[in-house]
Amino acid sequence: MTHELVRRYSGNPILTKADIPYPVETVHNAAVVRHEDEYIMLFRSHLRTGRSIIGLARSPDGFNFKADSEPFITPAQEGAFAEYEAFGVEDPRITRVDDDYLITYSAYSRNGVRIALARTKDFVQIERVSLITQADYRNTVIFPEKFNGLYARLDRPHSEISPWSIWITFSPDLVFWGESQLVMKPVAYHWDEMKIGPGAPPIRTAEGWLSIYHGVFETMDGSVYRLGVALHDLHDPARIIGVGDSWILQPEDPWEITGYVHNVVFTCAAVPETDGTVKIYWGGADSVMCAGEANLVDLVDLCLNQSRSAI
């Protein structure tokens, strides 16, 4: 069945607050990328102030992670970013483009939530590039290739008129962004009917760009966050070829059902491997980090052969 497309790692959860060498209350919603001979994870953690920072952990195999001794990104204390990161930094994504790792993350402040963009080459030195959205935006992922010389991103602005839909936007320089258009909406009385948002940065396949997204369904007992897949055209990423009609992962393990926010699997990362599999990483109940594996061909097949309308 489709909910078994993702094979959970037997050692889940792979990272918890007990594994972090400084005081945090959660470990969740992490970006992961392969860098040289290791996997790098940038994870979000709540502090006891209720605000979030971003830590870094490393793994030789993509499953067994060890956290660095200090956080990697904390709210800026000076400059243009300070005012807009004052309430915390959250939910990073990493995309490698050329020799740079581009990191997008949510910057929270009294002015709302904006998306900040930073870059690094080595996960030692980090440069804040720009605040690339106004409020209120979340869940921004950058494609790993340019299109007609332009960077492209998927994101999810907030709107009461067209609630929580996915848009695409382009940029020549990572600072100025435009040519935005809506590409995907929730579907009424469907597992993702309340809101959707980009999850992991898109993965190139022969059939198109595979995007793993989150969808939310409101129940009498609160909202349930699940994961689904969509396929974008290789040359025109604003065109969606297909959207899997059913979810690929839902909260089932105890640490996904119960935690800081109940009934949540939320992804910010997926790492394709040379054997045709993809490692998928998700936060469980906004409390712990989990991992699993899927076959890329199965996820693409779901988009092509069991598809719903994108809009």
N, C-alpha and C positions, 0 to 999 in steps of 0.2 A: 504494500500500500504506500501511497505517496508520503505519509508522515515518516516512513522508514527510509527515505532517500538519504537522510543524514544519519550516519552511524556514530553514536556518541562514544567518546573516548572512555575506556573503562576506569581511568583514574580521575574522572571528574569529581569535584571541581579542581581545576589545575592551578588556581591561585586564589588564596583567601587573605583576609586581613592578618591572619596569624603568620603568614609568610613574609610580611613586610617589616623591615627592620626599623621603622619609625611609626609613630602612632597614627593609625587610620581606622575608620569604622567599616569601610567597604572596599572591594576591589572589583571593578566592573567596567563594561562598555569600553573595551580596549582595542586599539589599533595594533596590527601585527604585520611585519614585513621581514623578508629574508635580507640580511645585510652581511656580505662576505660569508663567513662560515657559521653564522648563527642566526637565530630568529630574534628579532627585537620586538618587544611588546611595550606599548605606551598605554597604561591603564589609568582609569579615573578612580579616585578615592575620595569619599567624604571625610572631612575632618570633624572633630567634635563641635566646631562652630556651625556645622551644617553646610559649609561651603566646600568646594571641590578643588583638588589639585590633580596633576598628572604625573604619575611615576613611571619608571622604566624597569623592565625585567628582561633577562636574556635566557635563551635556551639553545642547546645543541641540536634538539630534535623536534622542536615545535610543540612539545607537550610538557616537558619538565623545565619550569622557569625559576630563575633566581633573581630577586629584586636587587637593584642597586641600593646603595646605602642612603642616598638622598633623592628627593623628588626631581623630576626632569623639567617640568613646567609649573611654575607657581605664578599667581597674578603679578603683572608688572607693577613696579613701585614708582616708576617715573616715565615720562614721555607720553606719546599719544595713546598708547594702549592702557595706561594705568586707570584712567577713568572708566573704561569699558570692561575691564577685567576685575573690578573691585569686589564683585560677589563670587568670583571663582571661575575656573577654567574646566571644561567638561568635554567628554565624548569625542576624543581625537580620531582622525582617520589619517592614514599615510599612503601616499602614492609616489612611486618613483617615476620621475620624468627626466630623461637624460642622466646627468650625474647628480641630480638633486633629489632628496626625499622631501616632498611637499606635505606639510602637516596642517590640516584644518582642524579647528576646535571651536567649541562654543564659548563665547566670552559673555559672562553675566554681570550685570550692574543695575543700578537703579534706573537706567535708561532702557532696560530690556535685554534681550539676548541677540548678539551679533556673531558672525563668523569671523574668526581671526585666521590668518594664514602665516605660517612660519616655514622655514626650510633649514635643512641640515645636510651635510655630506657624510657625517661620521657618528651622529648621535652623541656627540660630545659638545660641540659648539652649535648653537641654534640662533638663527636670525629671524626676528619678527619682520614680515614683509609688509602686510597691510591688513586693515579691517575691510573685508571684501563684501560685506552686506550691511544694510541698515537693520534695525529691529523690525519684526521679529523673525529670525531665521534659525533653523537648526538642520543637522544631518546633511552637511555638505561633503560631497565626494568628488574628487577630480579624476578624470580619465587619464590613463598613463600615456596616451599619445595625443598629438595635436591634430586638428582637422582644418585643412586649408590655412595652416599657420597659426591657428588659434587654440589656446587651451579651452577645455570644456569641463563644466561641472554640473552635477545634479544636486538639487537642494530642495528644501521644503519650507517655503514661507508660510506664515500663519494668515489665514483669511476666513472670516465668517461666511463669506459669500460662496467660496469654493473651498470647503474645509480641507486643510492639510493634504495638499496634492503635491506631486513631484514636477519640478520645472527643470529646464536646462538653460544654461547661460554660458556665454563665450567671452574670452579675453585675449588680447594680444600680448599682455605683459604681466599677468597675475595681479595687477592693481586695479585697472579699469575693466569693468565687466558690463556686458550688455547683450542685446539680441535675445532677450529672454523669451521663452515660450513654455506653456504648460504641455507636458507630455503624457501624464498619467494621473488618473483620479481614483479614489475609492469607489467601490460598487455597492449599491444599496443591498441590504440583507445578504451580505457576503462576509467571509471571515475577516476581510480588511475594510469593512464599511465605514468605520469611524474616522480613521486617518491612516495614511501611509507615509513612508519616508525612506530615502536612500539609506542603505546599510553599509555594505562593504564597497570600496572602489571597484568599478566594473572590470571584468576579466575578459580578455580577448579570446574568442574561440573561432573556429572556422566558420560558424554559422552567424556569429554576431557577438556583440558585447553583452556578457551575462552580468546582470545586476541582481544582487541579493538585497531585498528590501524588507522592512518590517511593516506589518499591518496590524491594526488594532480593532477588536470587536468589543462592544460594550455589552455587558451582561448584567443581570440583577445583582450580581455579587462583585461588580467592578469590571474593569477593562482587562482583556487578555491580549498580550503581545505575542505574535507569531512571526515566522519568517516565510517569505515567498520569493519567487524569481521572475525576472523579466528579461527579454532579449532585445537589444537595440541594434539597429543597422550598423555595420562596420564602418561605412563611409559617411552616413548621415545619422549621428546618434540621437537626433531629435525624433527620428522615426522608430517606433517600437514595433518589432515584428510579432511578438507574442508575449503574453503574461500567463504564467502558470495559474490555472483556475483554482488549484488547491494549495494549501500551505506545504512547506517542506519540513518545518520544525515547529513544535508547540511546547509549552511548559508541561513537563511530565515528571522529572526527578524532583525530590523533596526541596532541593535548594533552588529550583526554578519556580516552584509553586509558592513557597513561603520565604519571605525575606523582607528587605527594606521596602520593596514594592512587589506585591504578590503577583504571581502568574505572568512572568515576563521572561522571554528570551529575546535579546536585543543584540544585534551584531554591528560591529564597526570594522570587521576584518575578515578577509578570506584570502588564503595564499595558495595559488595553483602550483601543483607539483609536476615533475617531468613524466610521471607515470599515468597522467590523466585524471588523477584525483585532485581534490581541493580540500585544504584544511579550513574549516569554518570555526570562527571564535565568537562566543556570545556571552554577555552578562546574564547571570541567572538571578532573577528577582532583585536586580540592582544591588546585589550583595557579593557575588563571587564570579570568577571567570571559568568558563567551560569551553570545551573544544570537541570537534567531531570531524568526520571525513565524509565526502560524497564523491561520486563519479561525475565529472563535468558533463559527460554525454547524457547522463540521466536527467540532469537539471535542464540542459538545453532541450532535450526531448519533451519535457513537461511543458516548456514554453511553446514549442512548435505544434505539439499534437494534443495537448489538453489546455487550450488557451481560452482566456476571457478577453473582452475588449479592454484596451488601455484607457480609453476615455468614455 
